[in-house]
Amino acid sequence: MTVSRRSLLKAGAGIAAAGVASSILQPSIANADPHVADIVVVGCGSAGLGAAVAAAEAGASVIVLEAQPHIGGRGIVSSGNIPLGGGTAAQMAGGIVDSPDLLFRDLTDWSIVQANGFPSYRYNDREIIRAFADINVDLYNFLVRHGVVWTKSTPDNVGGNEVGNSVNRMMHTAIMNYASVRTGLPVPESQQRTTSQGPGFIYPLEAAAKARGVRILLNHRLESLHRTKKGVTGVIATYQGRIVNINARKGVVIASGGGNGNVEYRRMFDPRLTAEYCGVAGEPYSFQDASGIIAGLNVGASLAGTYNQTGEFGTNITKPTAIGTRYNYSFLQWGPNSPVFHLAKATGLANVNNQNVIHVNMIGKRFYDETAGQFGTNSAGSVRPYVQGSYLNAKNITYNPQNWINAAMAGIGDGHNGGGPIWAIFDADAVARQRWNPTPPNVDPDGFFFQANTIEELAQKIIMPHQRVPMPPSNLIDTVTRYNSFVDAGADTDFGKPTPQYKIQKAPFYAAWSTPVLHDPRSGLRINGKCQVLDFAGKAIPGLYAAGEAAGGFSQHGNGRALSQGIIAARHAAARSA
């Protein structure tokens, strides 16, 4: 689903008025299948399952809709990292002194600034952060109570991303004997308690939900929300081509994920993000189509988190470290036995040493130092010494623009938005050094990987939908020749790559997809501390809630905000009068 100009104009220009009963996306519901529950949850990932279990524990009947044929969303394909602070039992066991107040101050500290000058916490919504800080210990206990096992008994700072600078808060869920969705296989028994992946918390929550009578309806795609003068009273979904009308006595929780996979939605925040950024992290298992956000807009909701979405910090956009595959997020490689490998098509060539490749844009020109990193993130101990709110935290940073991503997205100066494909160019010697096997299923030859016996032939072969102009062979030849001269000279006078080490000179030659990856959505529906969705007048829309990546106002990566907001939303909704 894509969002249209007409849709956004309608959402912002009067739908918020009481009495709206339909939206431009709402199909006819004549002869629809009736379903009724106290709480309807849209999405069966981290936020949705947290909401479902919490609502059922509060005595509410629950229906969960999931657009995919499987549960788990992005949570199940995640690394299973969950930031949990505020004074959890695990923190106390490790001698870590934390509190809700310390956590709150950490996540709203204006003075934490990344090396490129962008602040990690300055634009967080204080009301949302306060609610998150106050529920962290409860969330930890909630997960333990429902069977989640940790890989370590105490937290560390591994995988942390905007989780606070003061103390360690990262916990990791053991995968146990559940199969990895990434590989389709269980991990060896000796590693089940030390390997952290999403199934370690998703499947226990699914079991807890089903044990409490929660109905999970797969292949049910949200189309629109039903709003009356009383507020949101249900959803309209599609299932196998049929319309399904599902009524909610107390509330609807939008937990359907973000909008990074929806080209027109994401371009509201960044016009560069055109269609070539097609390997969104988590796809093709779970899709960020903005369907829940658009449905909210169409009944008068407003947006939040616009700066957090576009700020150059965190993992909103990342540099790939796997190449030659469309789905090249660094920490998520699809194995041949994965249930979605027929869609992913390739694992990718991993562990790239960027001394072995050069990066070129779609006209065959280098644009930046290949070894440069991506935008920075903040976690425990990233800033040292650290005093909350001190001007010295920002003053003492060593400035480093970290602009590989921006340079990659700059385009070719032809008046078009979008940077176009980025290709990693390398040769047979690089393949030997990296010990790669550049054949399927390691690479995807259907437009994301090319091989040729000459540099000229390689440029001519690069044809795929997102390569909107042919790559001039002379450009690529000149680029490779010039780079090889830098290796001889021991210095890259174009982009300052540290001591270029290897020439590109031995056939065959390769071009592998190495385009930036969209990852974290940090914009979404505007909510308050109770996770109620707010309209353009700042008033809560009765009966409508949002959680996780469908909600804006909170710049943090991962499962912590999704789980906590799902629980907050569900508990508040369950307490409403039917």
N, C-alpha and C positions, 0 to 999 in steps of 0.2 A: 504494500500500500504506500502511495506517495501522497504528500500533503500538497494541496493546491493553494494558489493565491486566494481563490474564492473561499476556500475552507477557512483560511486564517482570518480573512476580513470578516467573515460571518461570525467566527468565534469571538472576535474582539469587539464587535460593534452591536451588541444587543442581546446575544444569547444568554447573557448573565441575568437578564430580567426574569423574575419569577413567572412560572406558568409555561416555560418552554417544555414541550412534550416530545419533540423529535429533533433530529439533526440532519444535516445534508448527507451524512453517511448512513442514515438509518433506512434500511430497506423495509418493504411492506412486511408486516408481521401477521398477515392473515393466514389462518390455518397453521400457526406456529405450534411447535411442541411445547407444552407447559412444563416448567420445572420451578420449584420454589424452595428457598432456604432462608434462614436468618441472614447469613453472610454469604455473598458470592465473591470469590477471589479469582481474579483474572491473572493467570500465570502460575506455573508450578515449579518455580525455581527457589532460590534462597528466601526471598521475601515472601513468596506465595505460600511455601510450606510452613515457614515460621508463623504466618498469619493463620493458616488453616489449623495448625495444632493449638495455637493460643486461643482462637475463637472456640474451638471444640472444648478445650479445657474450661472455658468460661460458660459452658452450657449451651452454646449456640449450635444450630445445625449449619453445615457448611457444604457448599459446592465449589469445587475448583475447576476452572476451565484452563485447558492447555492446548495451544494451537498445534503443537507438534505431536507426533505419534509416541512420544516418550516424555517422561518427567525429567526435571532437574535443571533446565535452563542453563545459564552460564555457570551456575554454582557447581554443577556436577562435573564440568570439564575444567574447573579451576584447580589450583594447587592445594586447595583445602586450608588456606591460611585465613585465620579469623582474628582481627584485633580485638582484644578484650581487656579492658583496664578498669580503673576506678576502685581497685582493692579486691580483686578476685582471690579465691582460695589458692590458685596457682601462683599468683604474685606473692601472697603472704608466705607460701611455702619456699619461695626463692628469696625471701628477705627484701622484697621490693615494696617500697612504701608508695602507695598510690591512693587516690580518692576521687570521687566524682568531681569535686571542685578543681583538683589538679588537672584532671582530664579535660574538663571544660576550658580551663585557662589555656592549656596546650593547644586545643583545636580552634581557639579564637585569637591566638597570639599574632598581632599585626607585625611583629618584629622579625619573624622567621622569613628570610628571603633566600631564594636559590641563587646560584652563582651567575645566572643570567639576569638577575634583578626582579624575578617574578615571585610574589608572595604566595605561600602555601595555604595560609589559613585566614587571611585578612577578610575575605569576602564570604565566609561561612555565615549562615543565618544563626544568630545567637539562640533563638528559641528552639530551633531544631537540635543544635548541639547540646543545649542544656538537657533536653529530653533524652538524647543519646547517652550522655554522660551518666545520667541518673539510672539508666536501665542496664548498664553494662554488666554489673555483678549479677543481676537477675538473669540476663542472657546467658552468662557463663553457666549458672546453675541449671537453667532451662535445658541447655545442650547436654550437660552431664546427666541430668535426670532422664533424658530420652535416649541415652545409650551411646553418646559420642565419646570416643576414646582419643586421647591426645598422644602425639608422638613423643612429647616431652612433658614432664610434670610441671615445669616452670616455663614462663614465656621468654622469648628472645626477640631480636629485632629483624629476623630474616623475613623478607617479603613485605616489610612494612612500607606503606605509601600514604603519607599524610596521616599518620596515626599518633603524632605527638612526639616531641623531642625529649621529654623529661626522663621517662623510664621505659623499660621493655614491656610490650603489651601483646606481642604476636604469639598466638597459639596455633597449633597445626593438627588437623584431624587425621588420625590414622585410617588408612583405607581398609584395614582388616582384610576379610576374605571376599570383599566385593570386587567385581571386575572393574578395571579401569575403562571408562568410556573412551578415553584417548586411544588405548591400544586394543580394547575388546577382550583383554586377558586379565586374569588375576595376577598380582605380583607374587613372587616366591614367598612361601609361608614364613621364612626367616625374616622377611622384610615388611610384613604386613603391619606391624606395629610401629615401624619407623618411617614408612612412606606416607607422605601427606598428599591426599587428593580429595576432590569434592565428594565422591561417593561415601566417604567416611562420615559425613554429616547429612547428606541428602537422603540416603536410604534409611537411616534411623528415623528421620523426621517423617518420611513417607509412611513407614510402619506405624509410627505414633498417630499419624493422621487417620490412617485406615482403621486402626484399633478403636478410634473414637467416633467412627461412623462417618468420616468425611468422604464425600463422593468426588472422585477425580475423573473428569470427562476429557479424554484425549481427543485430538483432532477437532477441537471446538475453537474456532477463531472468532475473537471479538470483532464485531462490526460497529456497534454503537452502544451508547448508554441511553436508558429511558429516564427522562427527567419530567417530573410533574411539579405542581406548585409546592408539594411537600419535599421535593428534592429528588435525588436519584433513587429509583425504586427497582432497578433491574438492568439487565443487559440483553442485547440482541446479538446472537452469535450465528455462525454457519457451521454446519456439520454435514459432510458428504453432499454438499449442494443444497441442503435444506436449511431453512431459517429455524432457529431455536430461540424462543423467548424464555428467559430465566429471570424470575422475580426474586428480589431481595427484600425481606421484611425489615431488616435493620441497616444494611449497608453493603456497598460494593467496594472492594479493595483492588485498586489497579496495581498489580505487581508483575506487569508484562515486560519489563525491561526498558531499555533506552531506545534512542533513535539513530544511533550511528550507522545503521545499515540502510536508512532511508535517505537517499541522496538529497531530496528537496528539503527535508527537515533539517539535516545537519548543515546545509548551506545557509540557513538563516543565521548561523553562528560564525561560519567561516566559508566565504565564497569559493575558496580554493578546493573544497572537498567534493570534487566532481566524481564521475562514475568510476574512474580508474582506481579509486581507493576501495577496492572490492573484496579485500580479504579480511573483513572485520573479525576481530578476535572472538572466538566462541562459535562462529559459523564454520561449517554448515549444520552443526547440531542444534543451535539455538539462534534465532534471528532477531536483531534489534530493529524492528520495522516501525517503531513509534506508534503502533496501533492504539495502545492504551492512552498515550499522550494525546493523540489526535482526537480520540473519543472524548477525552476530558475537555479539550479545547472547544469541541463542538457543543458542549453543554455549559460553556461559560467559564471554564477554568482559565487561569493565567499561568505563565511560565516563570521559572526561577532558575538560578544557577548559570546565567548566561556567561558571566566572567569565568566561573569555575570550569566551564566547558571550553573556553577559548584561551585561557591563561596558559602560558608556556611553561608548565611545570607538571609533574606527575606523569601518568601514562595514558593520557587522553589519546595521544598519537605517539607511536613508538617507532624506533628504527628496527628493522627485522634483523635477526641473526640466523634465520634459516632462509635459503634462497632457492629459486627454481620451482616454487609452488605458490599458488594463489593465496593459500592460508599460511602465512609465514610469521605469525606472532611468535616471539622468542621462546615463550614458556609453554607452548601448546603445539606439539607435533602429533599428527594423526598416524596411527599405525595401520597396517594392512588389514588387521582383524577388527578394527573399529566398526561399529554399526553404521557409521556415516562415511566410511572410506570411499564408497562408490561415488560420493559427492565431492569429497576432498581431493581424491585422485592421486595425491602424492604426499610423501612425508616431508620432502625438502632436504636440501643439503645443509647440515647443521654445523655449529661450532666454527663459523667462518672466521678465519684469521684475515683481517682486512689488508694485511700486507700481501696477501695472495690474489687480491682482486682490485680492479678499479671500478668506480661507479660512474655511469654516464647517463645523461638524460635521453629523451627520445630522438634527439638529433645527433647523438653520439659524442657529446662533449662532457668532460668532467666538470664538476661544479663545487666540490668541497673535499676536504681531507677525509678519506674513507675511514680512518681510524677514530674519527671524532664521535663523541657519545650523543645521547639523546637528552631531553630535558631532565632536570634534576628532580628529586623527590626528597621529602623529609621523613625521617624515622628517628627512633631513639638514638641519641648521641650524635646525630648528624652535625649539630652545631655545638662546638666546645671551645671555650667554656660557654655555659648557657645560663642566662637569668631571664625568666619570663618577662616579656615586655621591655627589655633593655634595648636602647638604641644601638648598643654595641653589637648586638646579634647581626644586624644588617650592615653596620659600618665595617665590621671586621672580615666580611667575606672577600674572597679573591675573585674578582669579576672574570667570568668566562662565558661568552655568549652561547656556546653549545648550539650552533646553528645548522648542523647537518640537515635536520628536518626542514627548516625554513628554506634552505638552499635547494633541497630536493623538490620542494613544492613551489618553487619560484616560476616554473614554466620556461618557455623558450622565447618570450617576447613577441608573440604573434597576436596579442590582444585577446587570447582565450584564457578563461579561468582554468585552474587545475594544472598541476605540474607535469602530468603525464607519467607514463611508466618510467621507473628507474631500473637500469639493468646492471648487474654485476658481470663484468667482463674478465675472463681468465683463460688459462691455457692448460695443456696436458700436464705440464710440470706442476701447476697449482693443484690439479686433481691428485697427483701422486703425493705431494706434500700433505694434503689434507686427508688422504686416504678415502676419498669419495668414490662412489660408484654412480656416475651421472647418467643413469638409465632408469626407466620406470621400474618400480613404483616410487623411487627416490625423487624423481623429478616429473613434472607434468609437461609433456611435449605439446599439449593442446593449447599453445599460445603463451606458456609461461617459462619455456626453456628451449633454447636453440643451440645447434651445434653445426660447425662448418670447418672446412679445411683451410680457409683463408679468412683474414679479417674482412676483406671486401665481401666475400660470400656471406659471412655471418651477418653483416649489416643488412644485406639484401633479404635475408631470411626472416628478419624480425617483422612479422606481420601478424597482428592480432587486433581485436576490436578497439582496445584503448590506445593503440599506437596510431594517433590520428593523422600523423604525417610520416612518410617513409624516412628511415634513417639514412642520410647521405653516406655512402661508403667512404667517400674521401674524408669526411669528418672523423669517422671512427679510426681510419688508418692514421690520420694526423694525430689524433688523441693518443693512440697506442705508441706511435713513434716518439712523440714528445715525452710521454711517461717513461719509456725505456731510457731516454736520455737523462732523466732525473735519477734513475737507478745508477747509471754510469757516474753521474756527478755527485751522488750521495745527498742530494737536496732537491726538494720539490719547491721550485720558485713560484709556482702558480697558487698552491693552496697550503703549503707548509706541512704536508704529510711528513711525519718524522722518519728520516732516513729511509726512503723507499728501497725495498730490499730485492724484489724479484721482477725481472722483465717478463713481458707477455710476448712469447716468441715461438713456442713450440705447438704445432698443430696436434690434435684438433683444438679449435677455439670455441668458447662457450659464452652465451649470454643467458643469465638467469634472473628471473623476476626478483627485484629487491626494492620494491616500492613501499613507502611508509605504511604502517598498519594502524587502523583505528581500533582503539581498545575501550577505555573507560568512558561511558556517558555520564556526565556530571551536571547536565541540565535536565529539566523535566517539569512536571506539574508543580506549581507552588503549593506548599503545605505549611501547616503550623506545627507546633510541638506535639499535637495529638494526631498528626498525620492526616488531618482533614484537608481536603483540597480547597483552595481559596479561589475566588473569582476575581475579576478585574477591579472590583471595589474593595478587595481585601477581606471579604466575608466568606465564611465557610459555606460550601455547598452541602446542604444536609444529605447525609447518607453516602457521600463520596470520599474515599480515602486513597492515598497513593503511598507506595513504599519502594525502597531500593532504587534501582536505576530509572524507574519511571518518575521519580520525584527529584526535584532540584533543590539547591540551597545548601548542599553539603559536599564539600570537596574531599572525598576519601575514596580510595580504591578498595573494592572487595566486598566480602560477605558480611562484615560487621554491621555496616549501616543498613544493609538489606534485611538481615534477620531482625535487628532491633526495631526497625520501622514497621516490618510486618507484624511483629508482636504488639507494638503500641497501637497500630491501626485496628487490629482485630479486637483487642481488649476494649478500646473505646467504642467500636461499633457494636460489640456484643452487649454493652451496657445501655445502648439506646432502647427506647421503647419501640416495639414493633408497630 
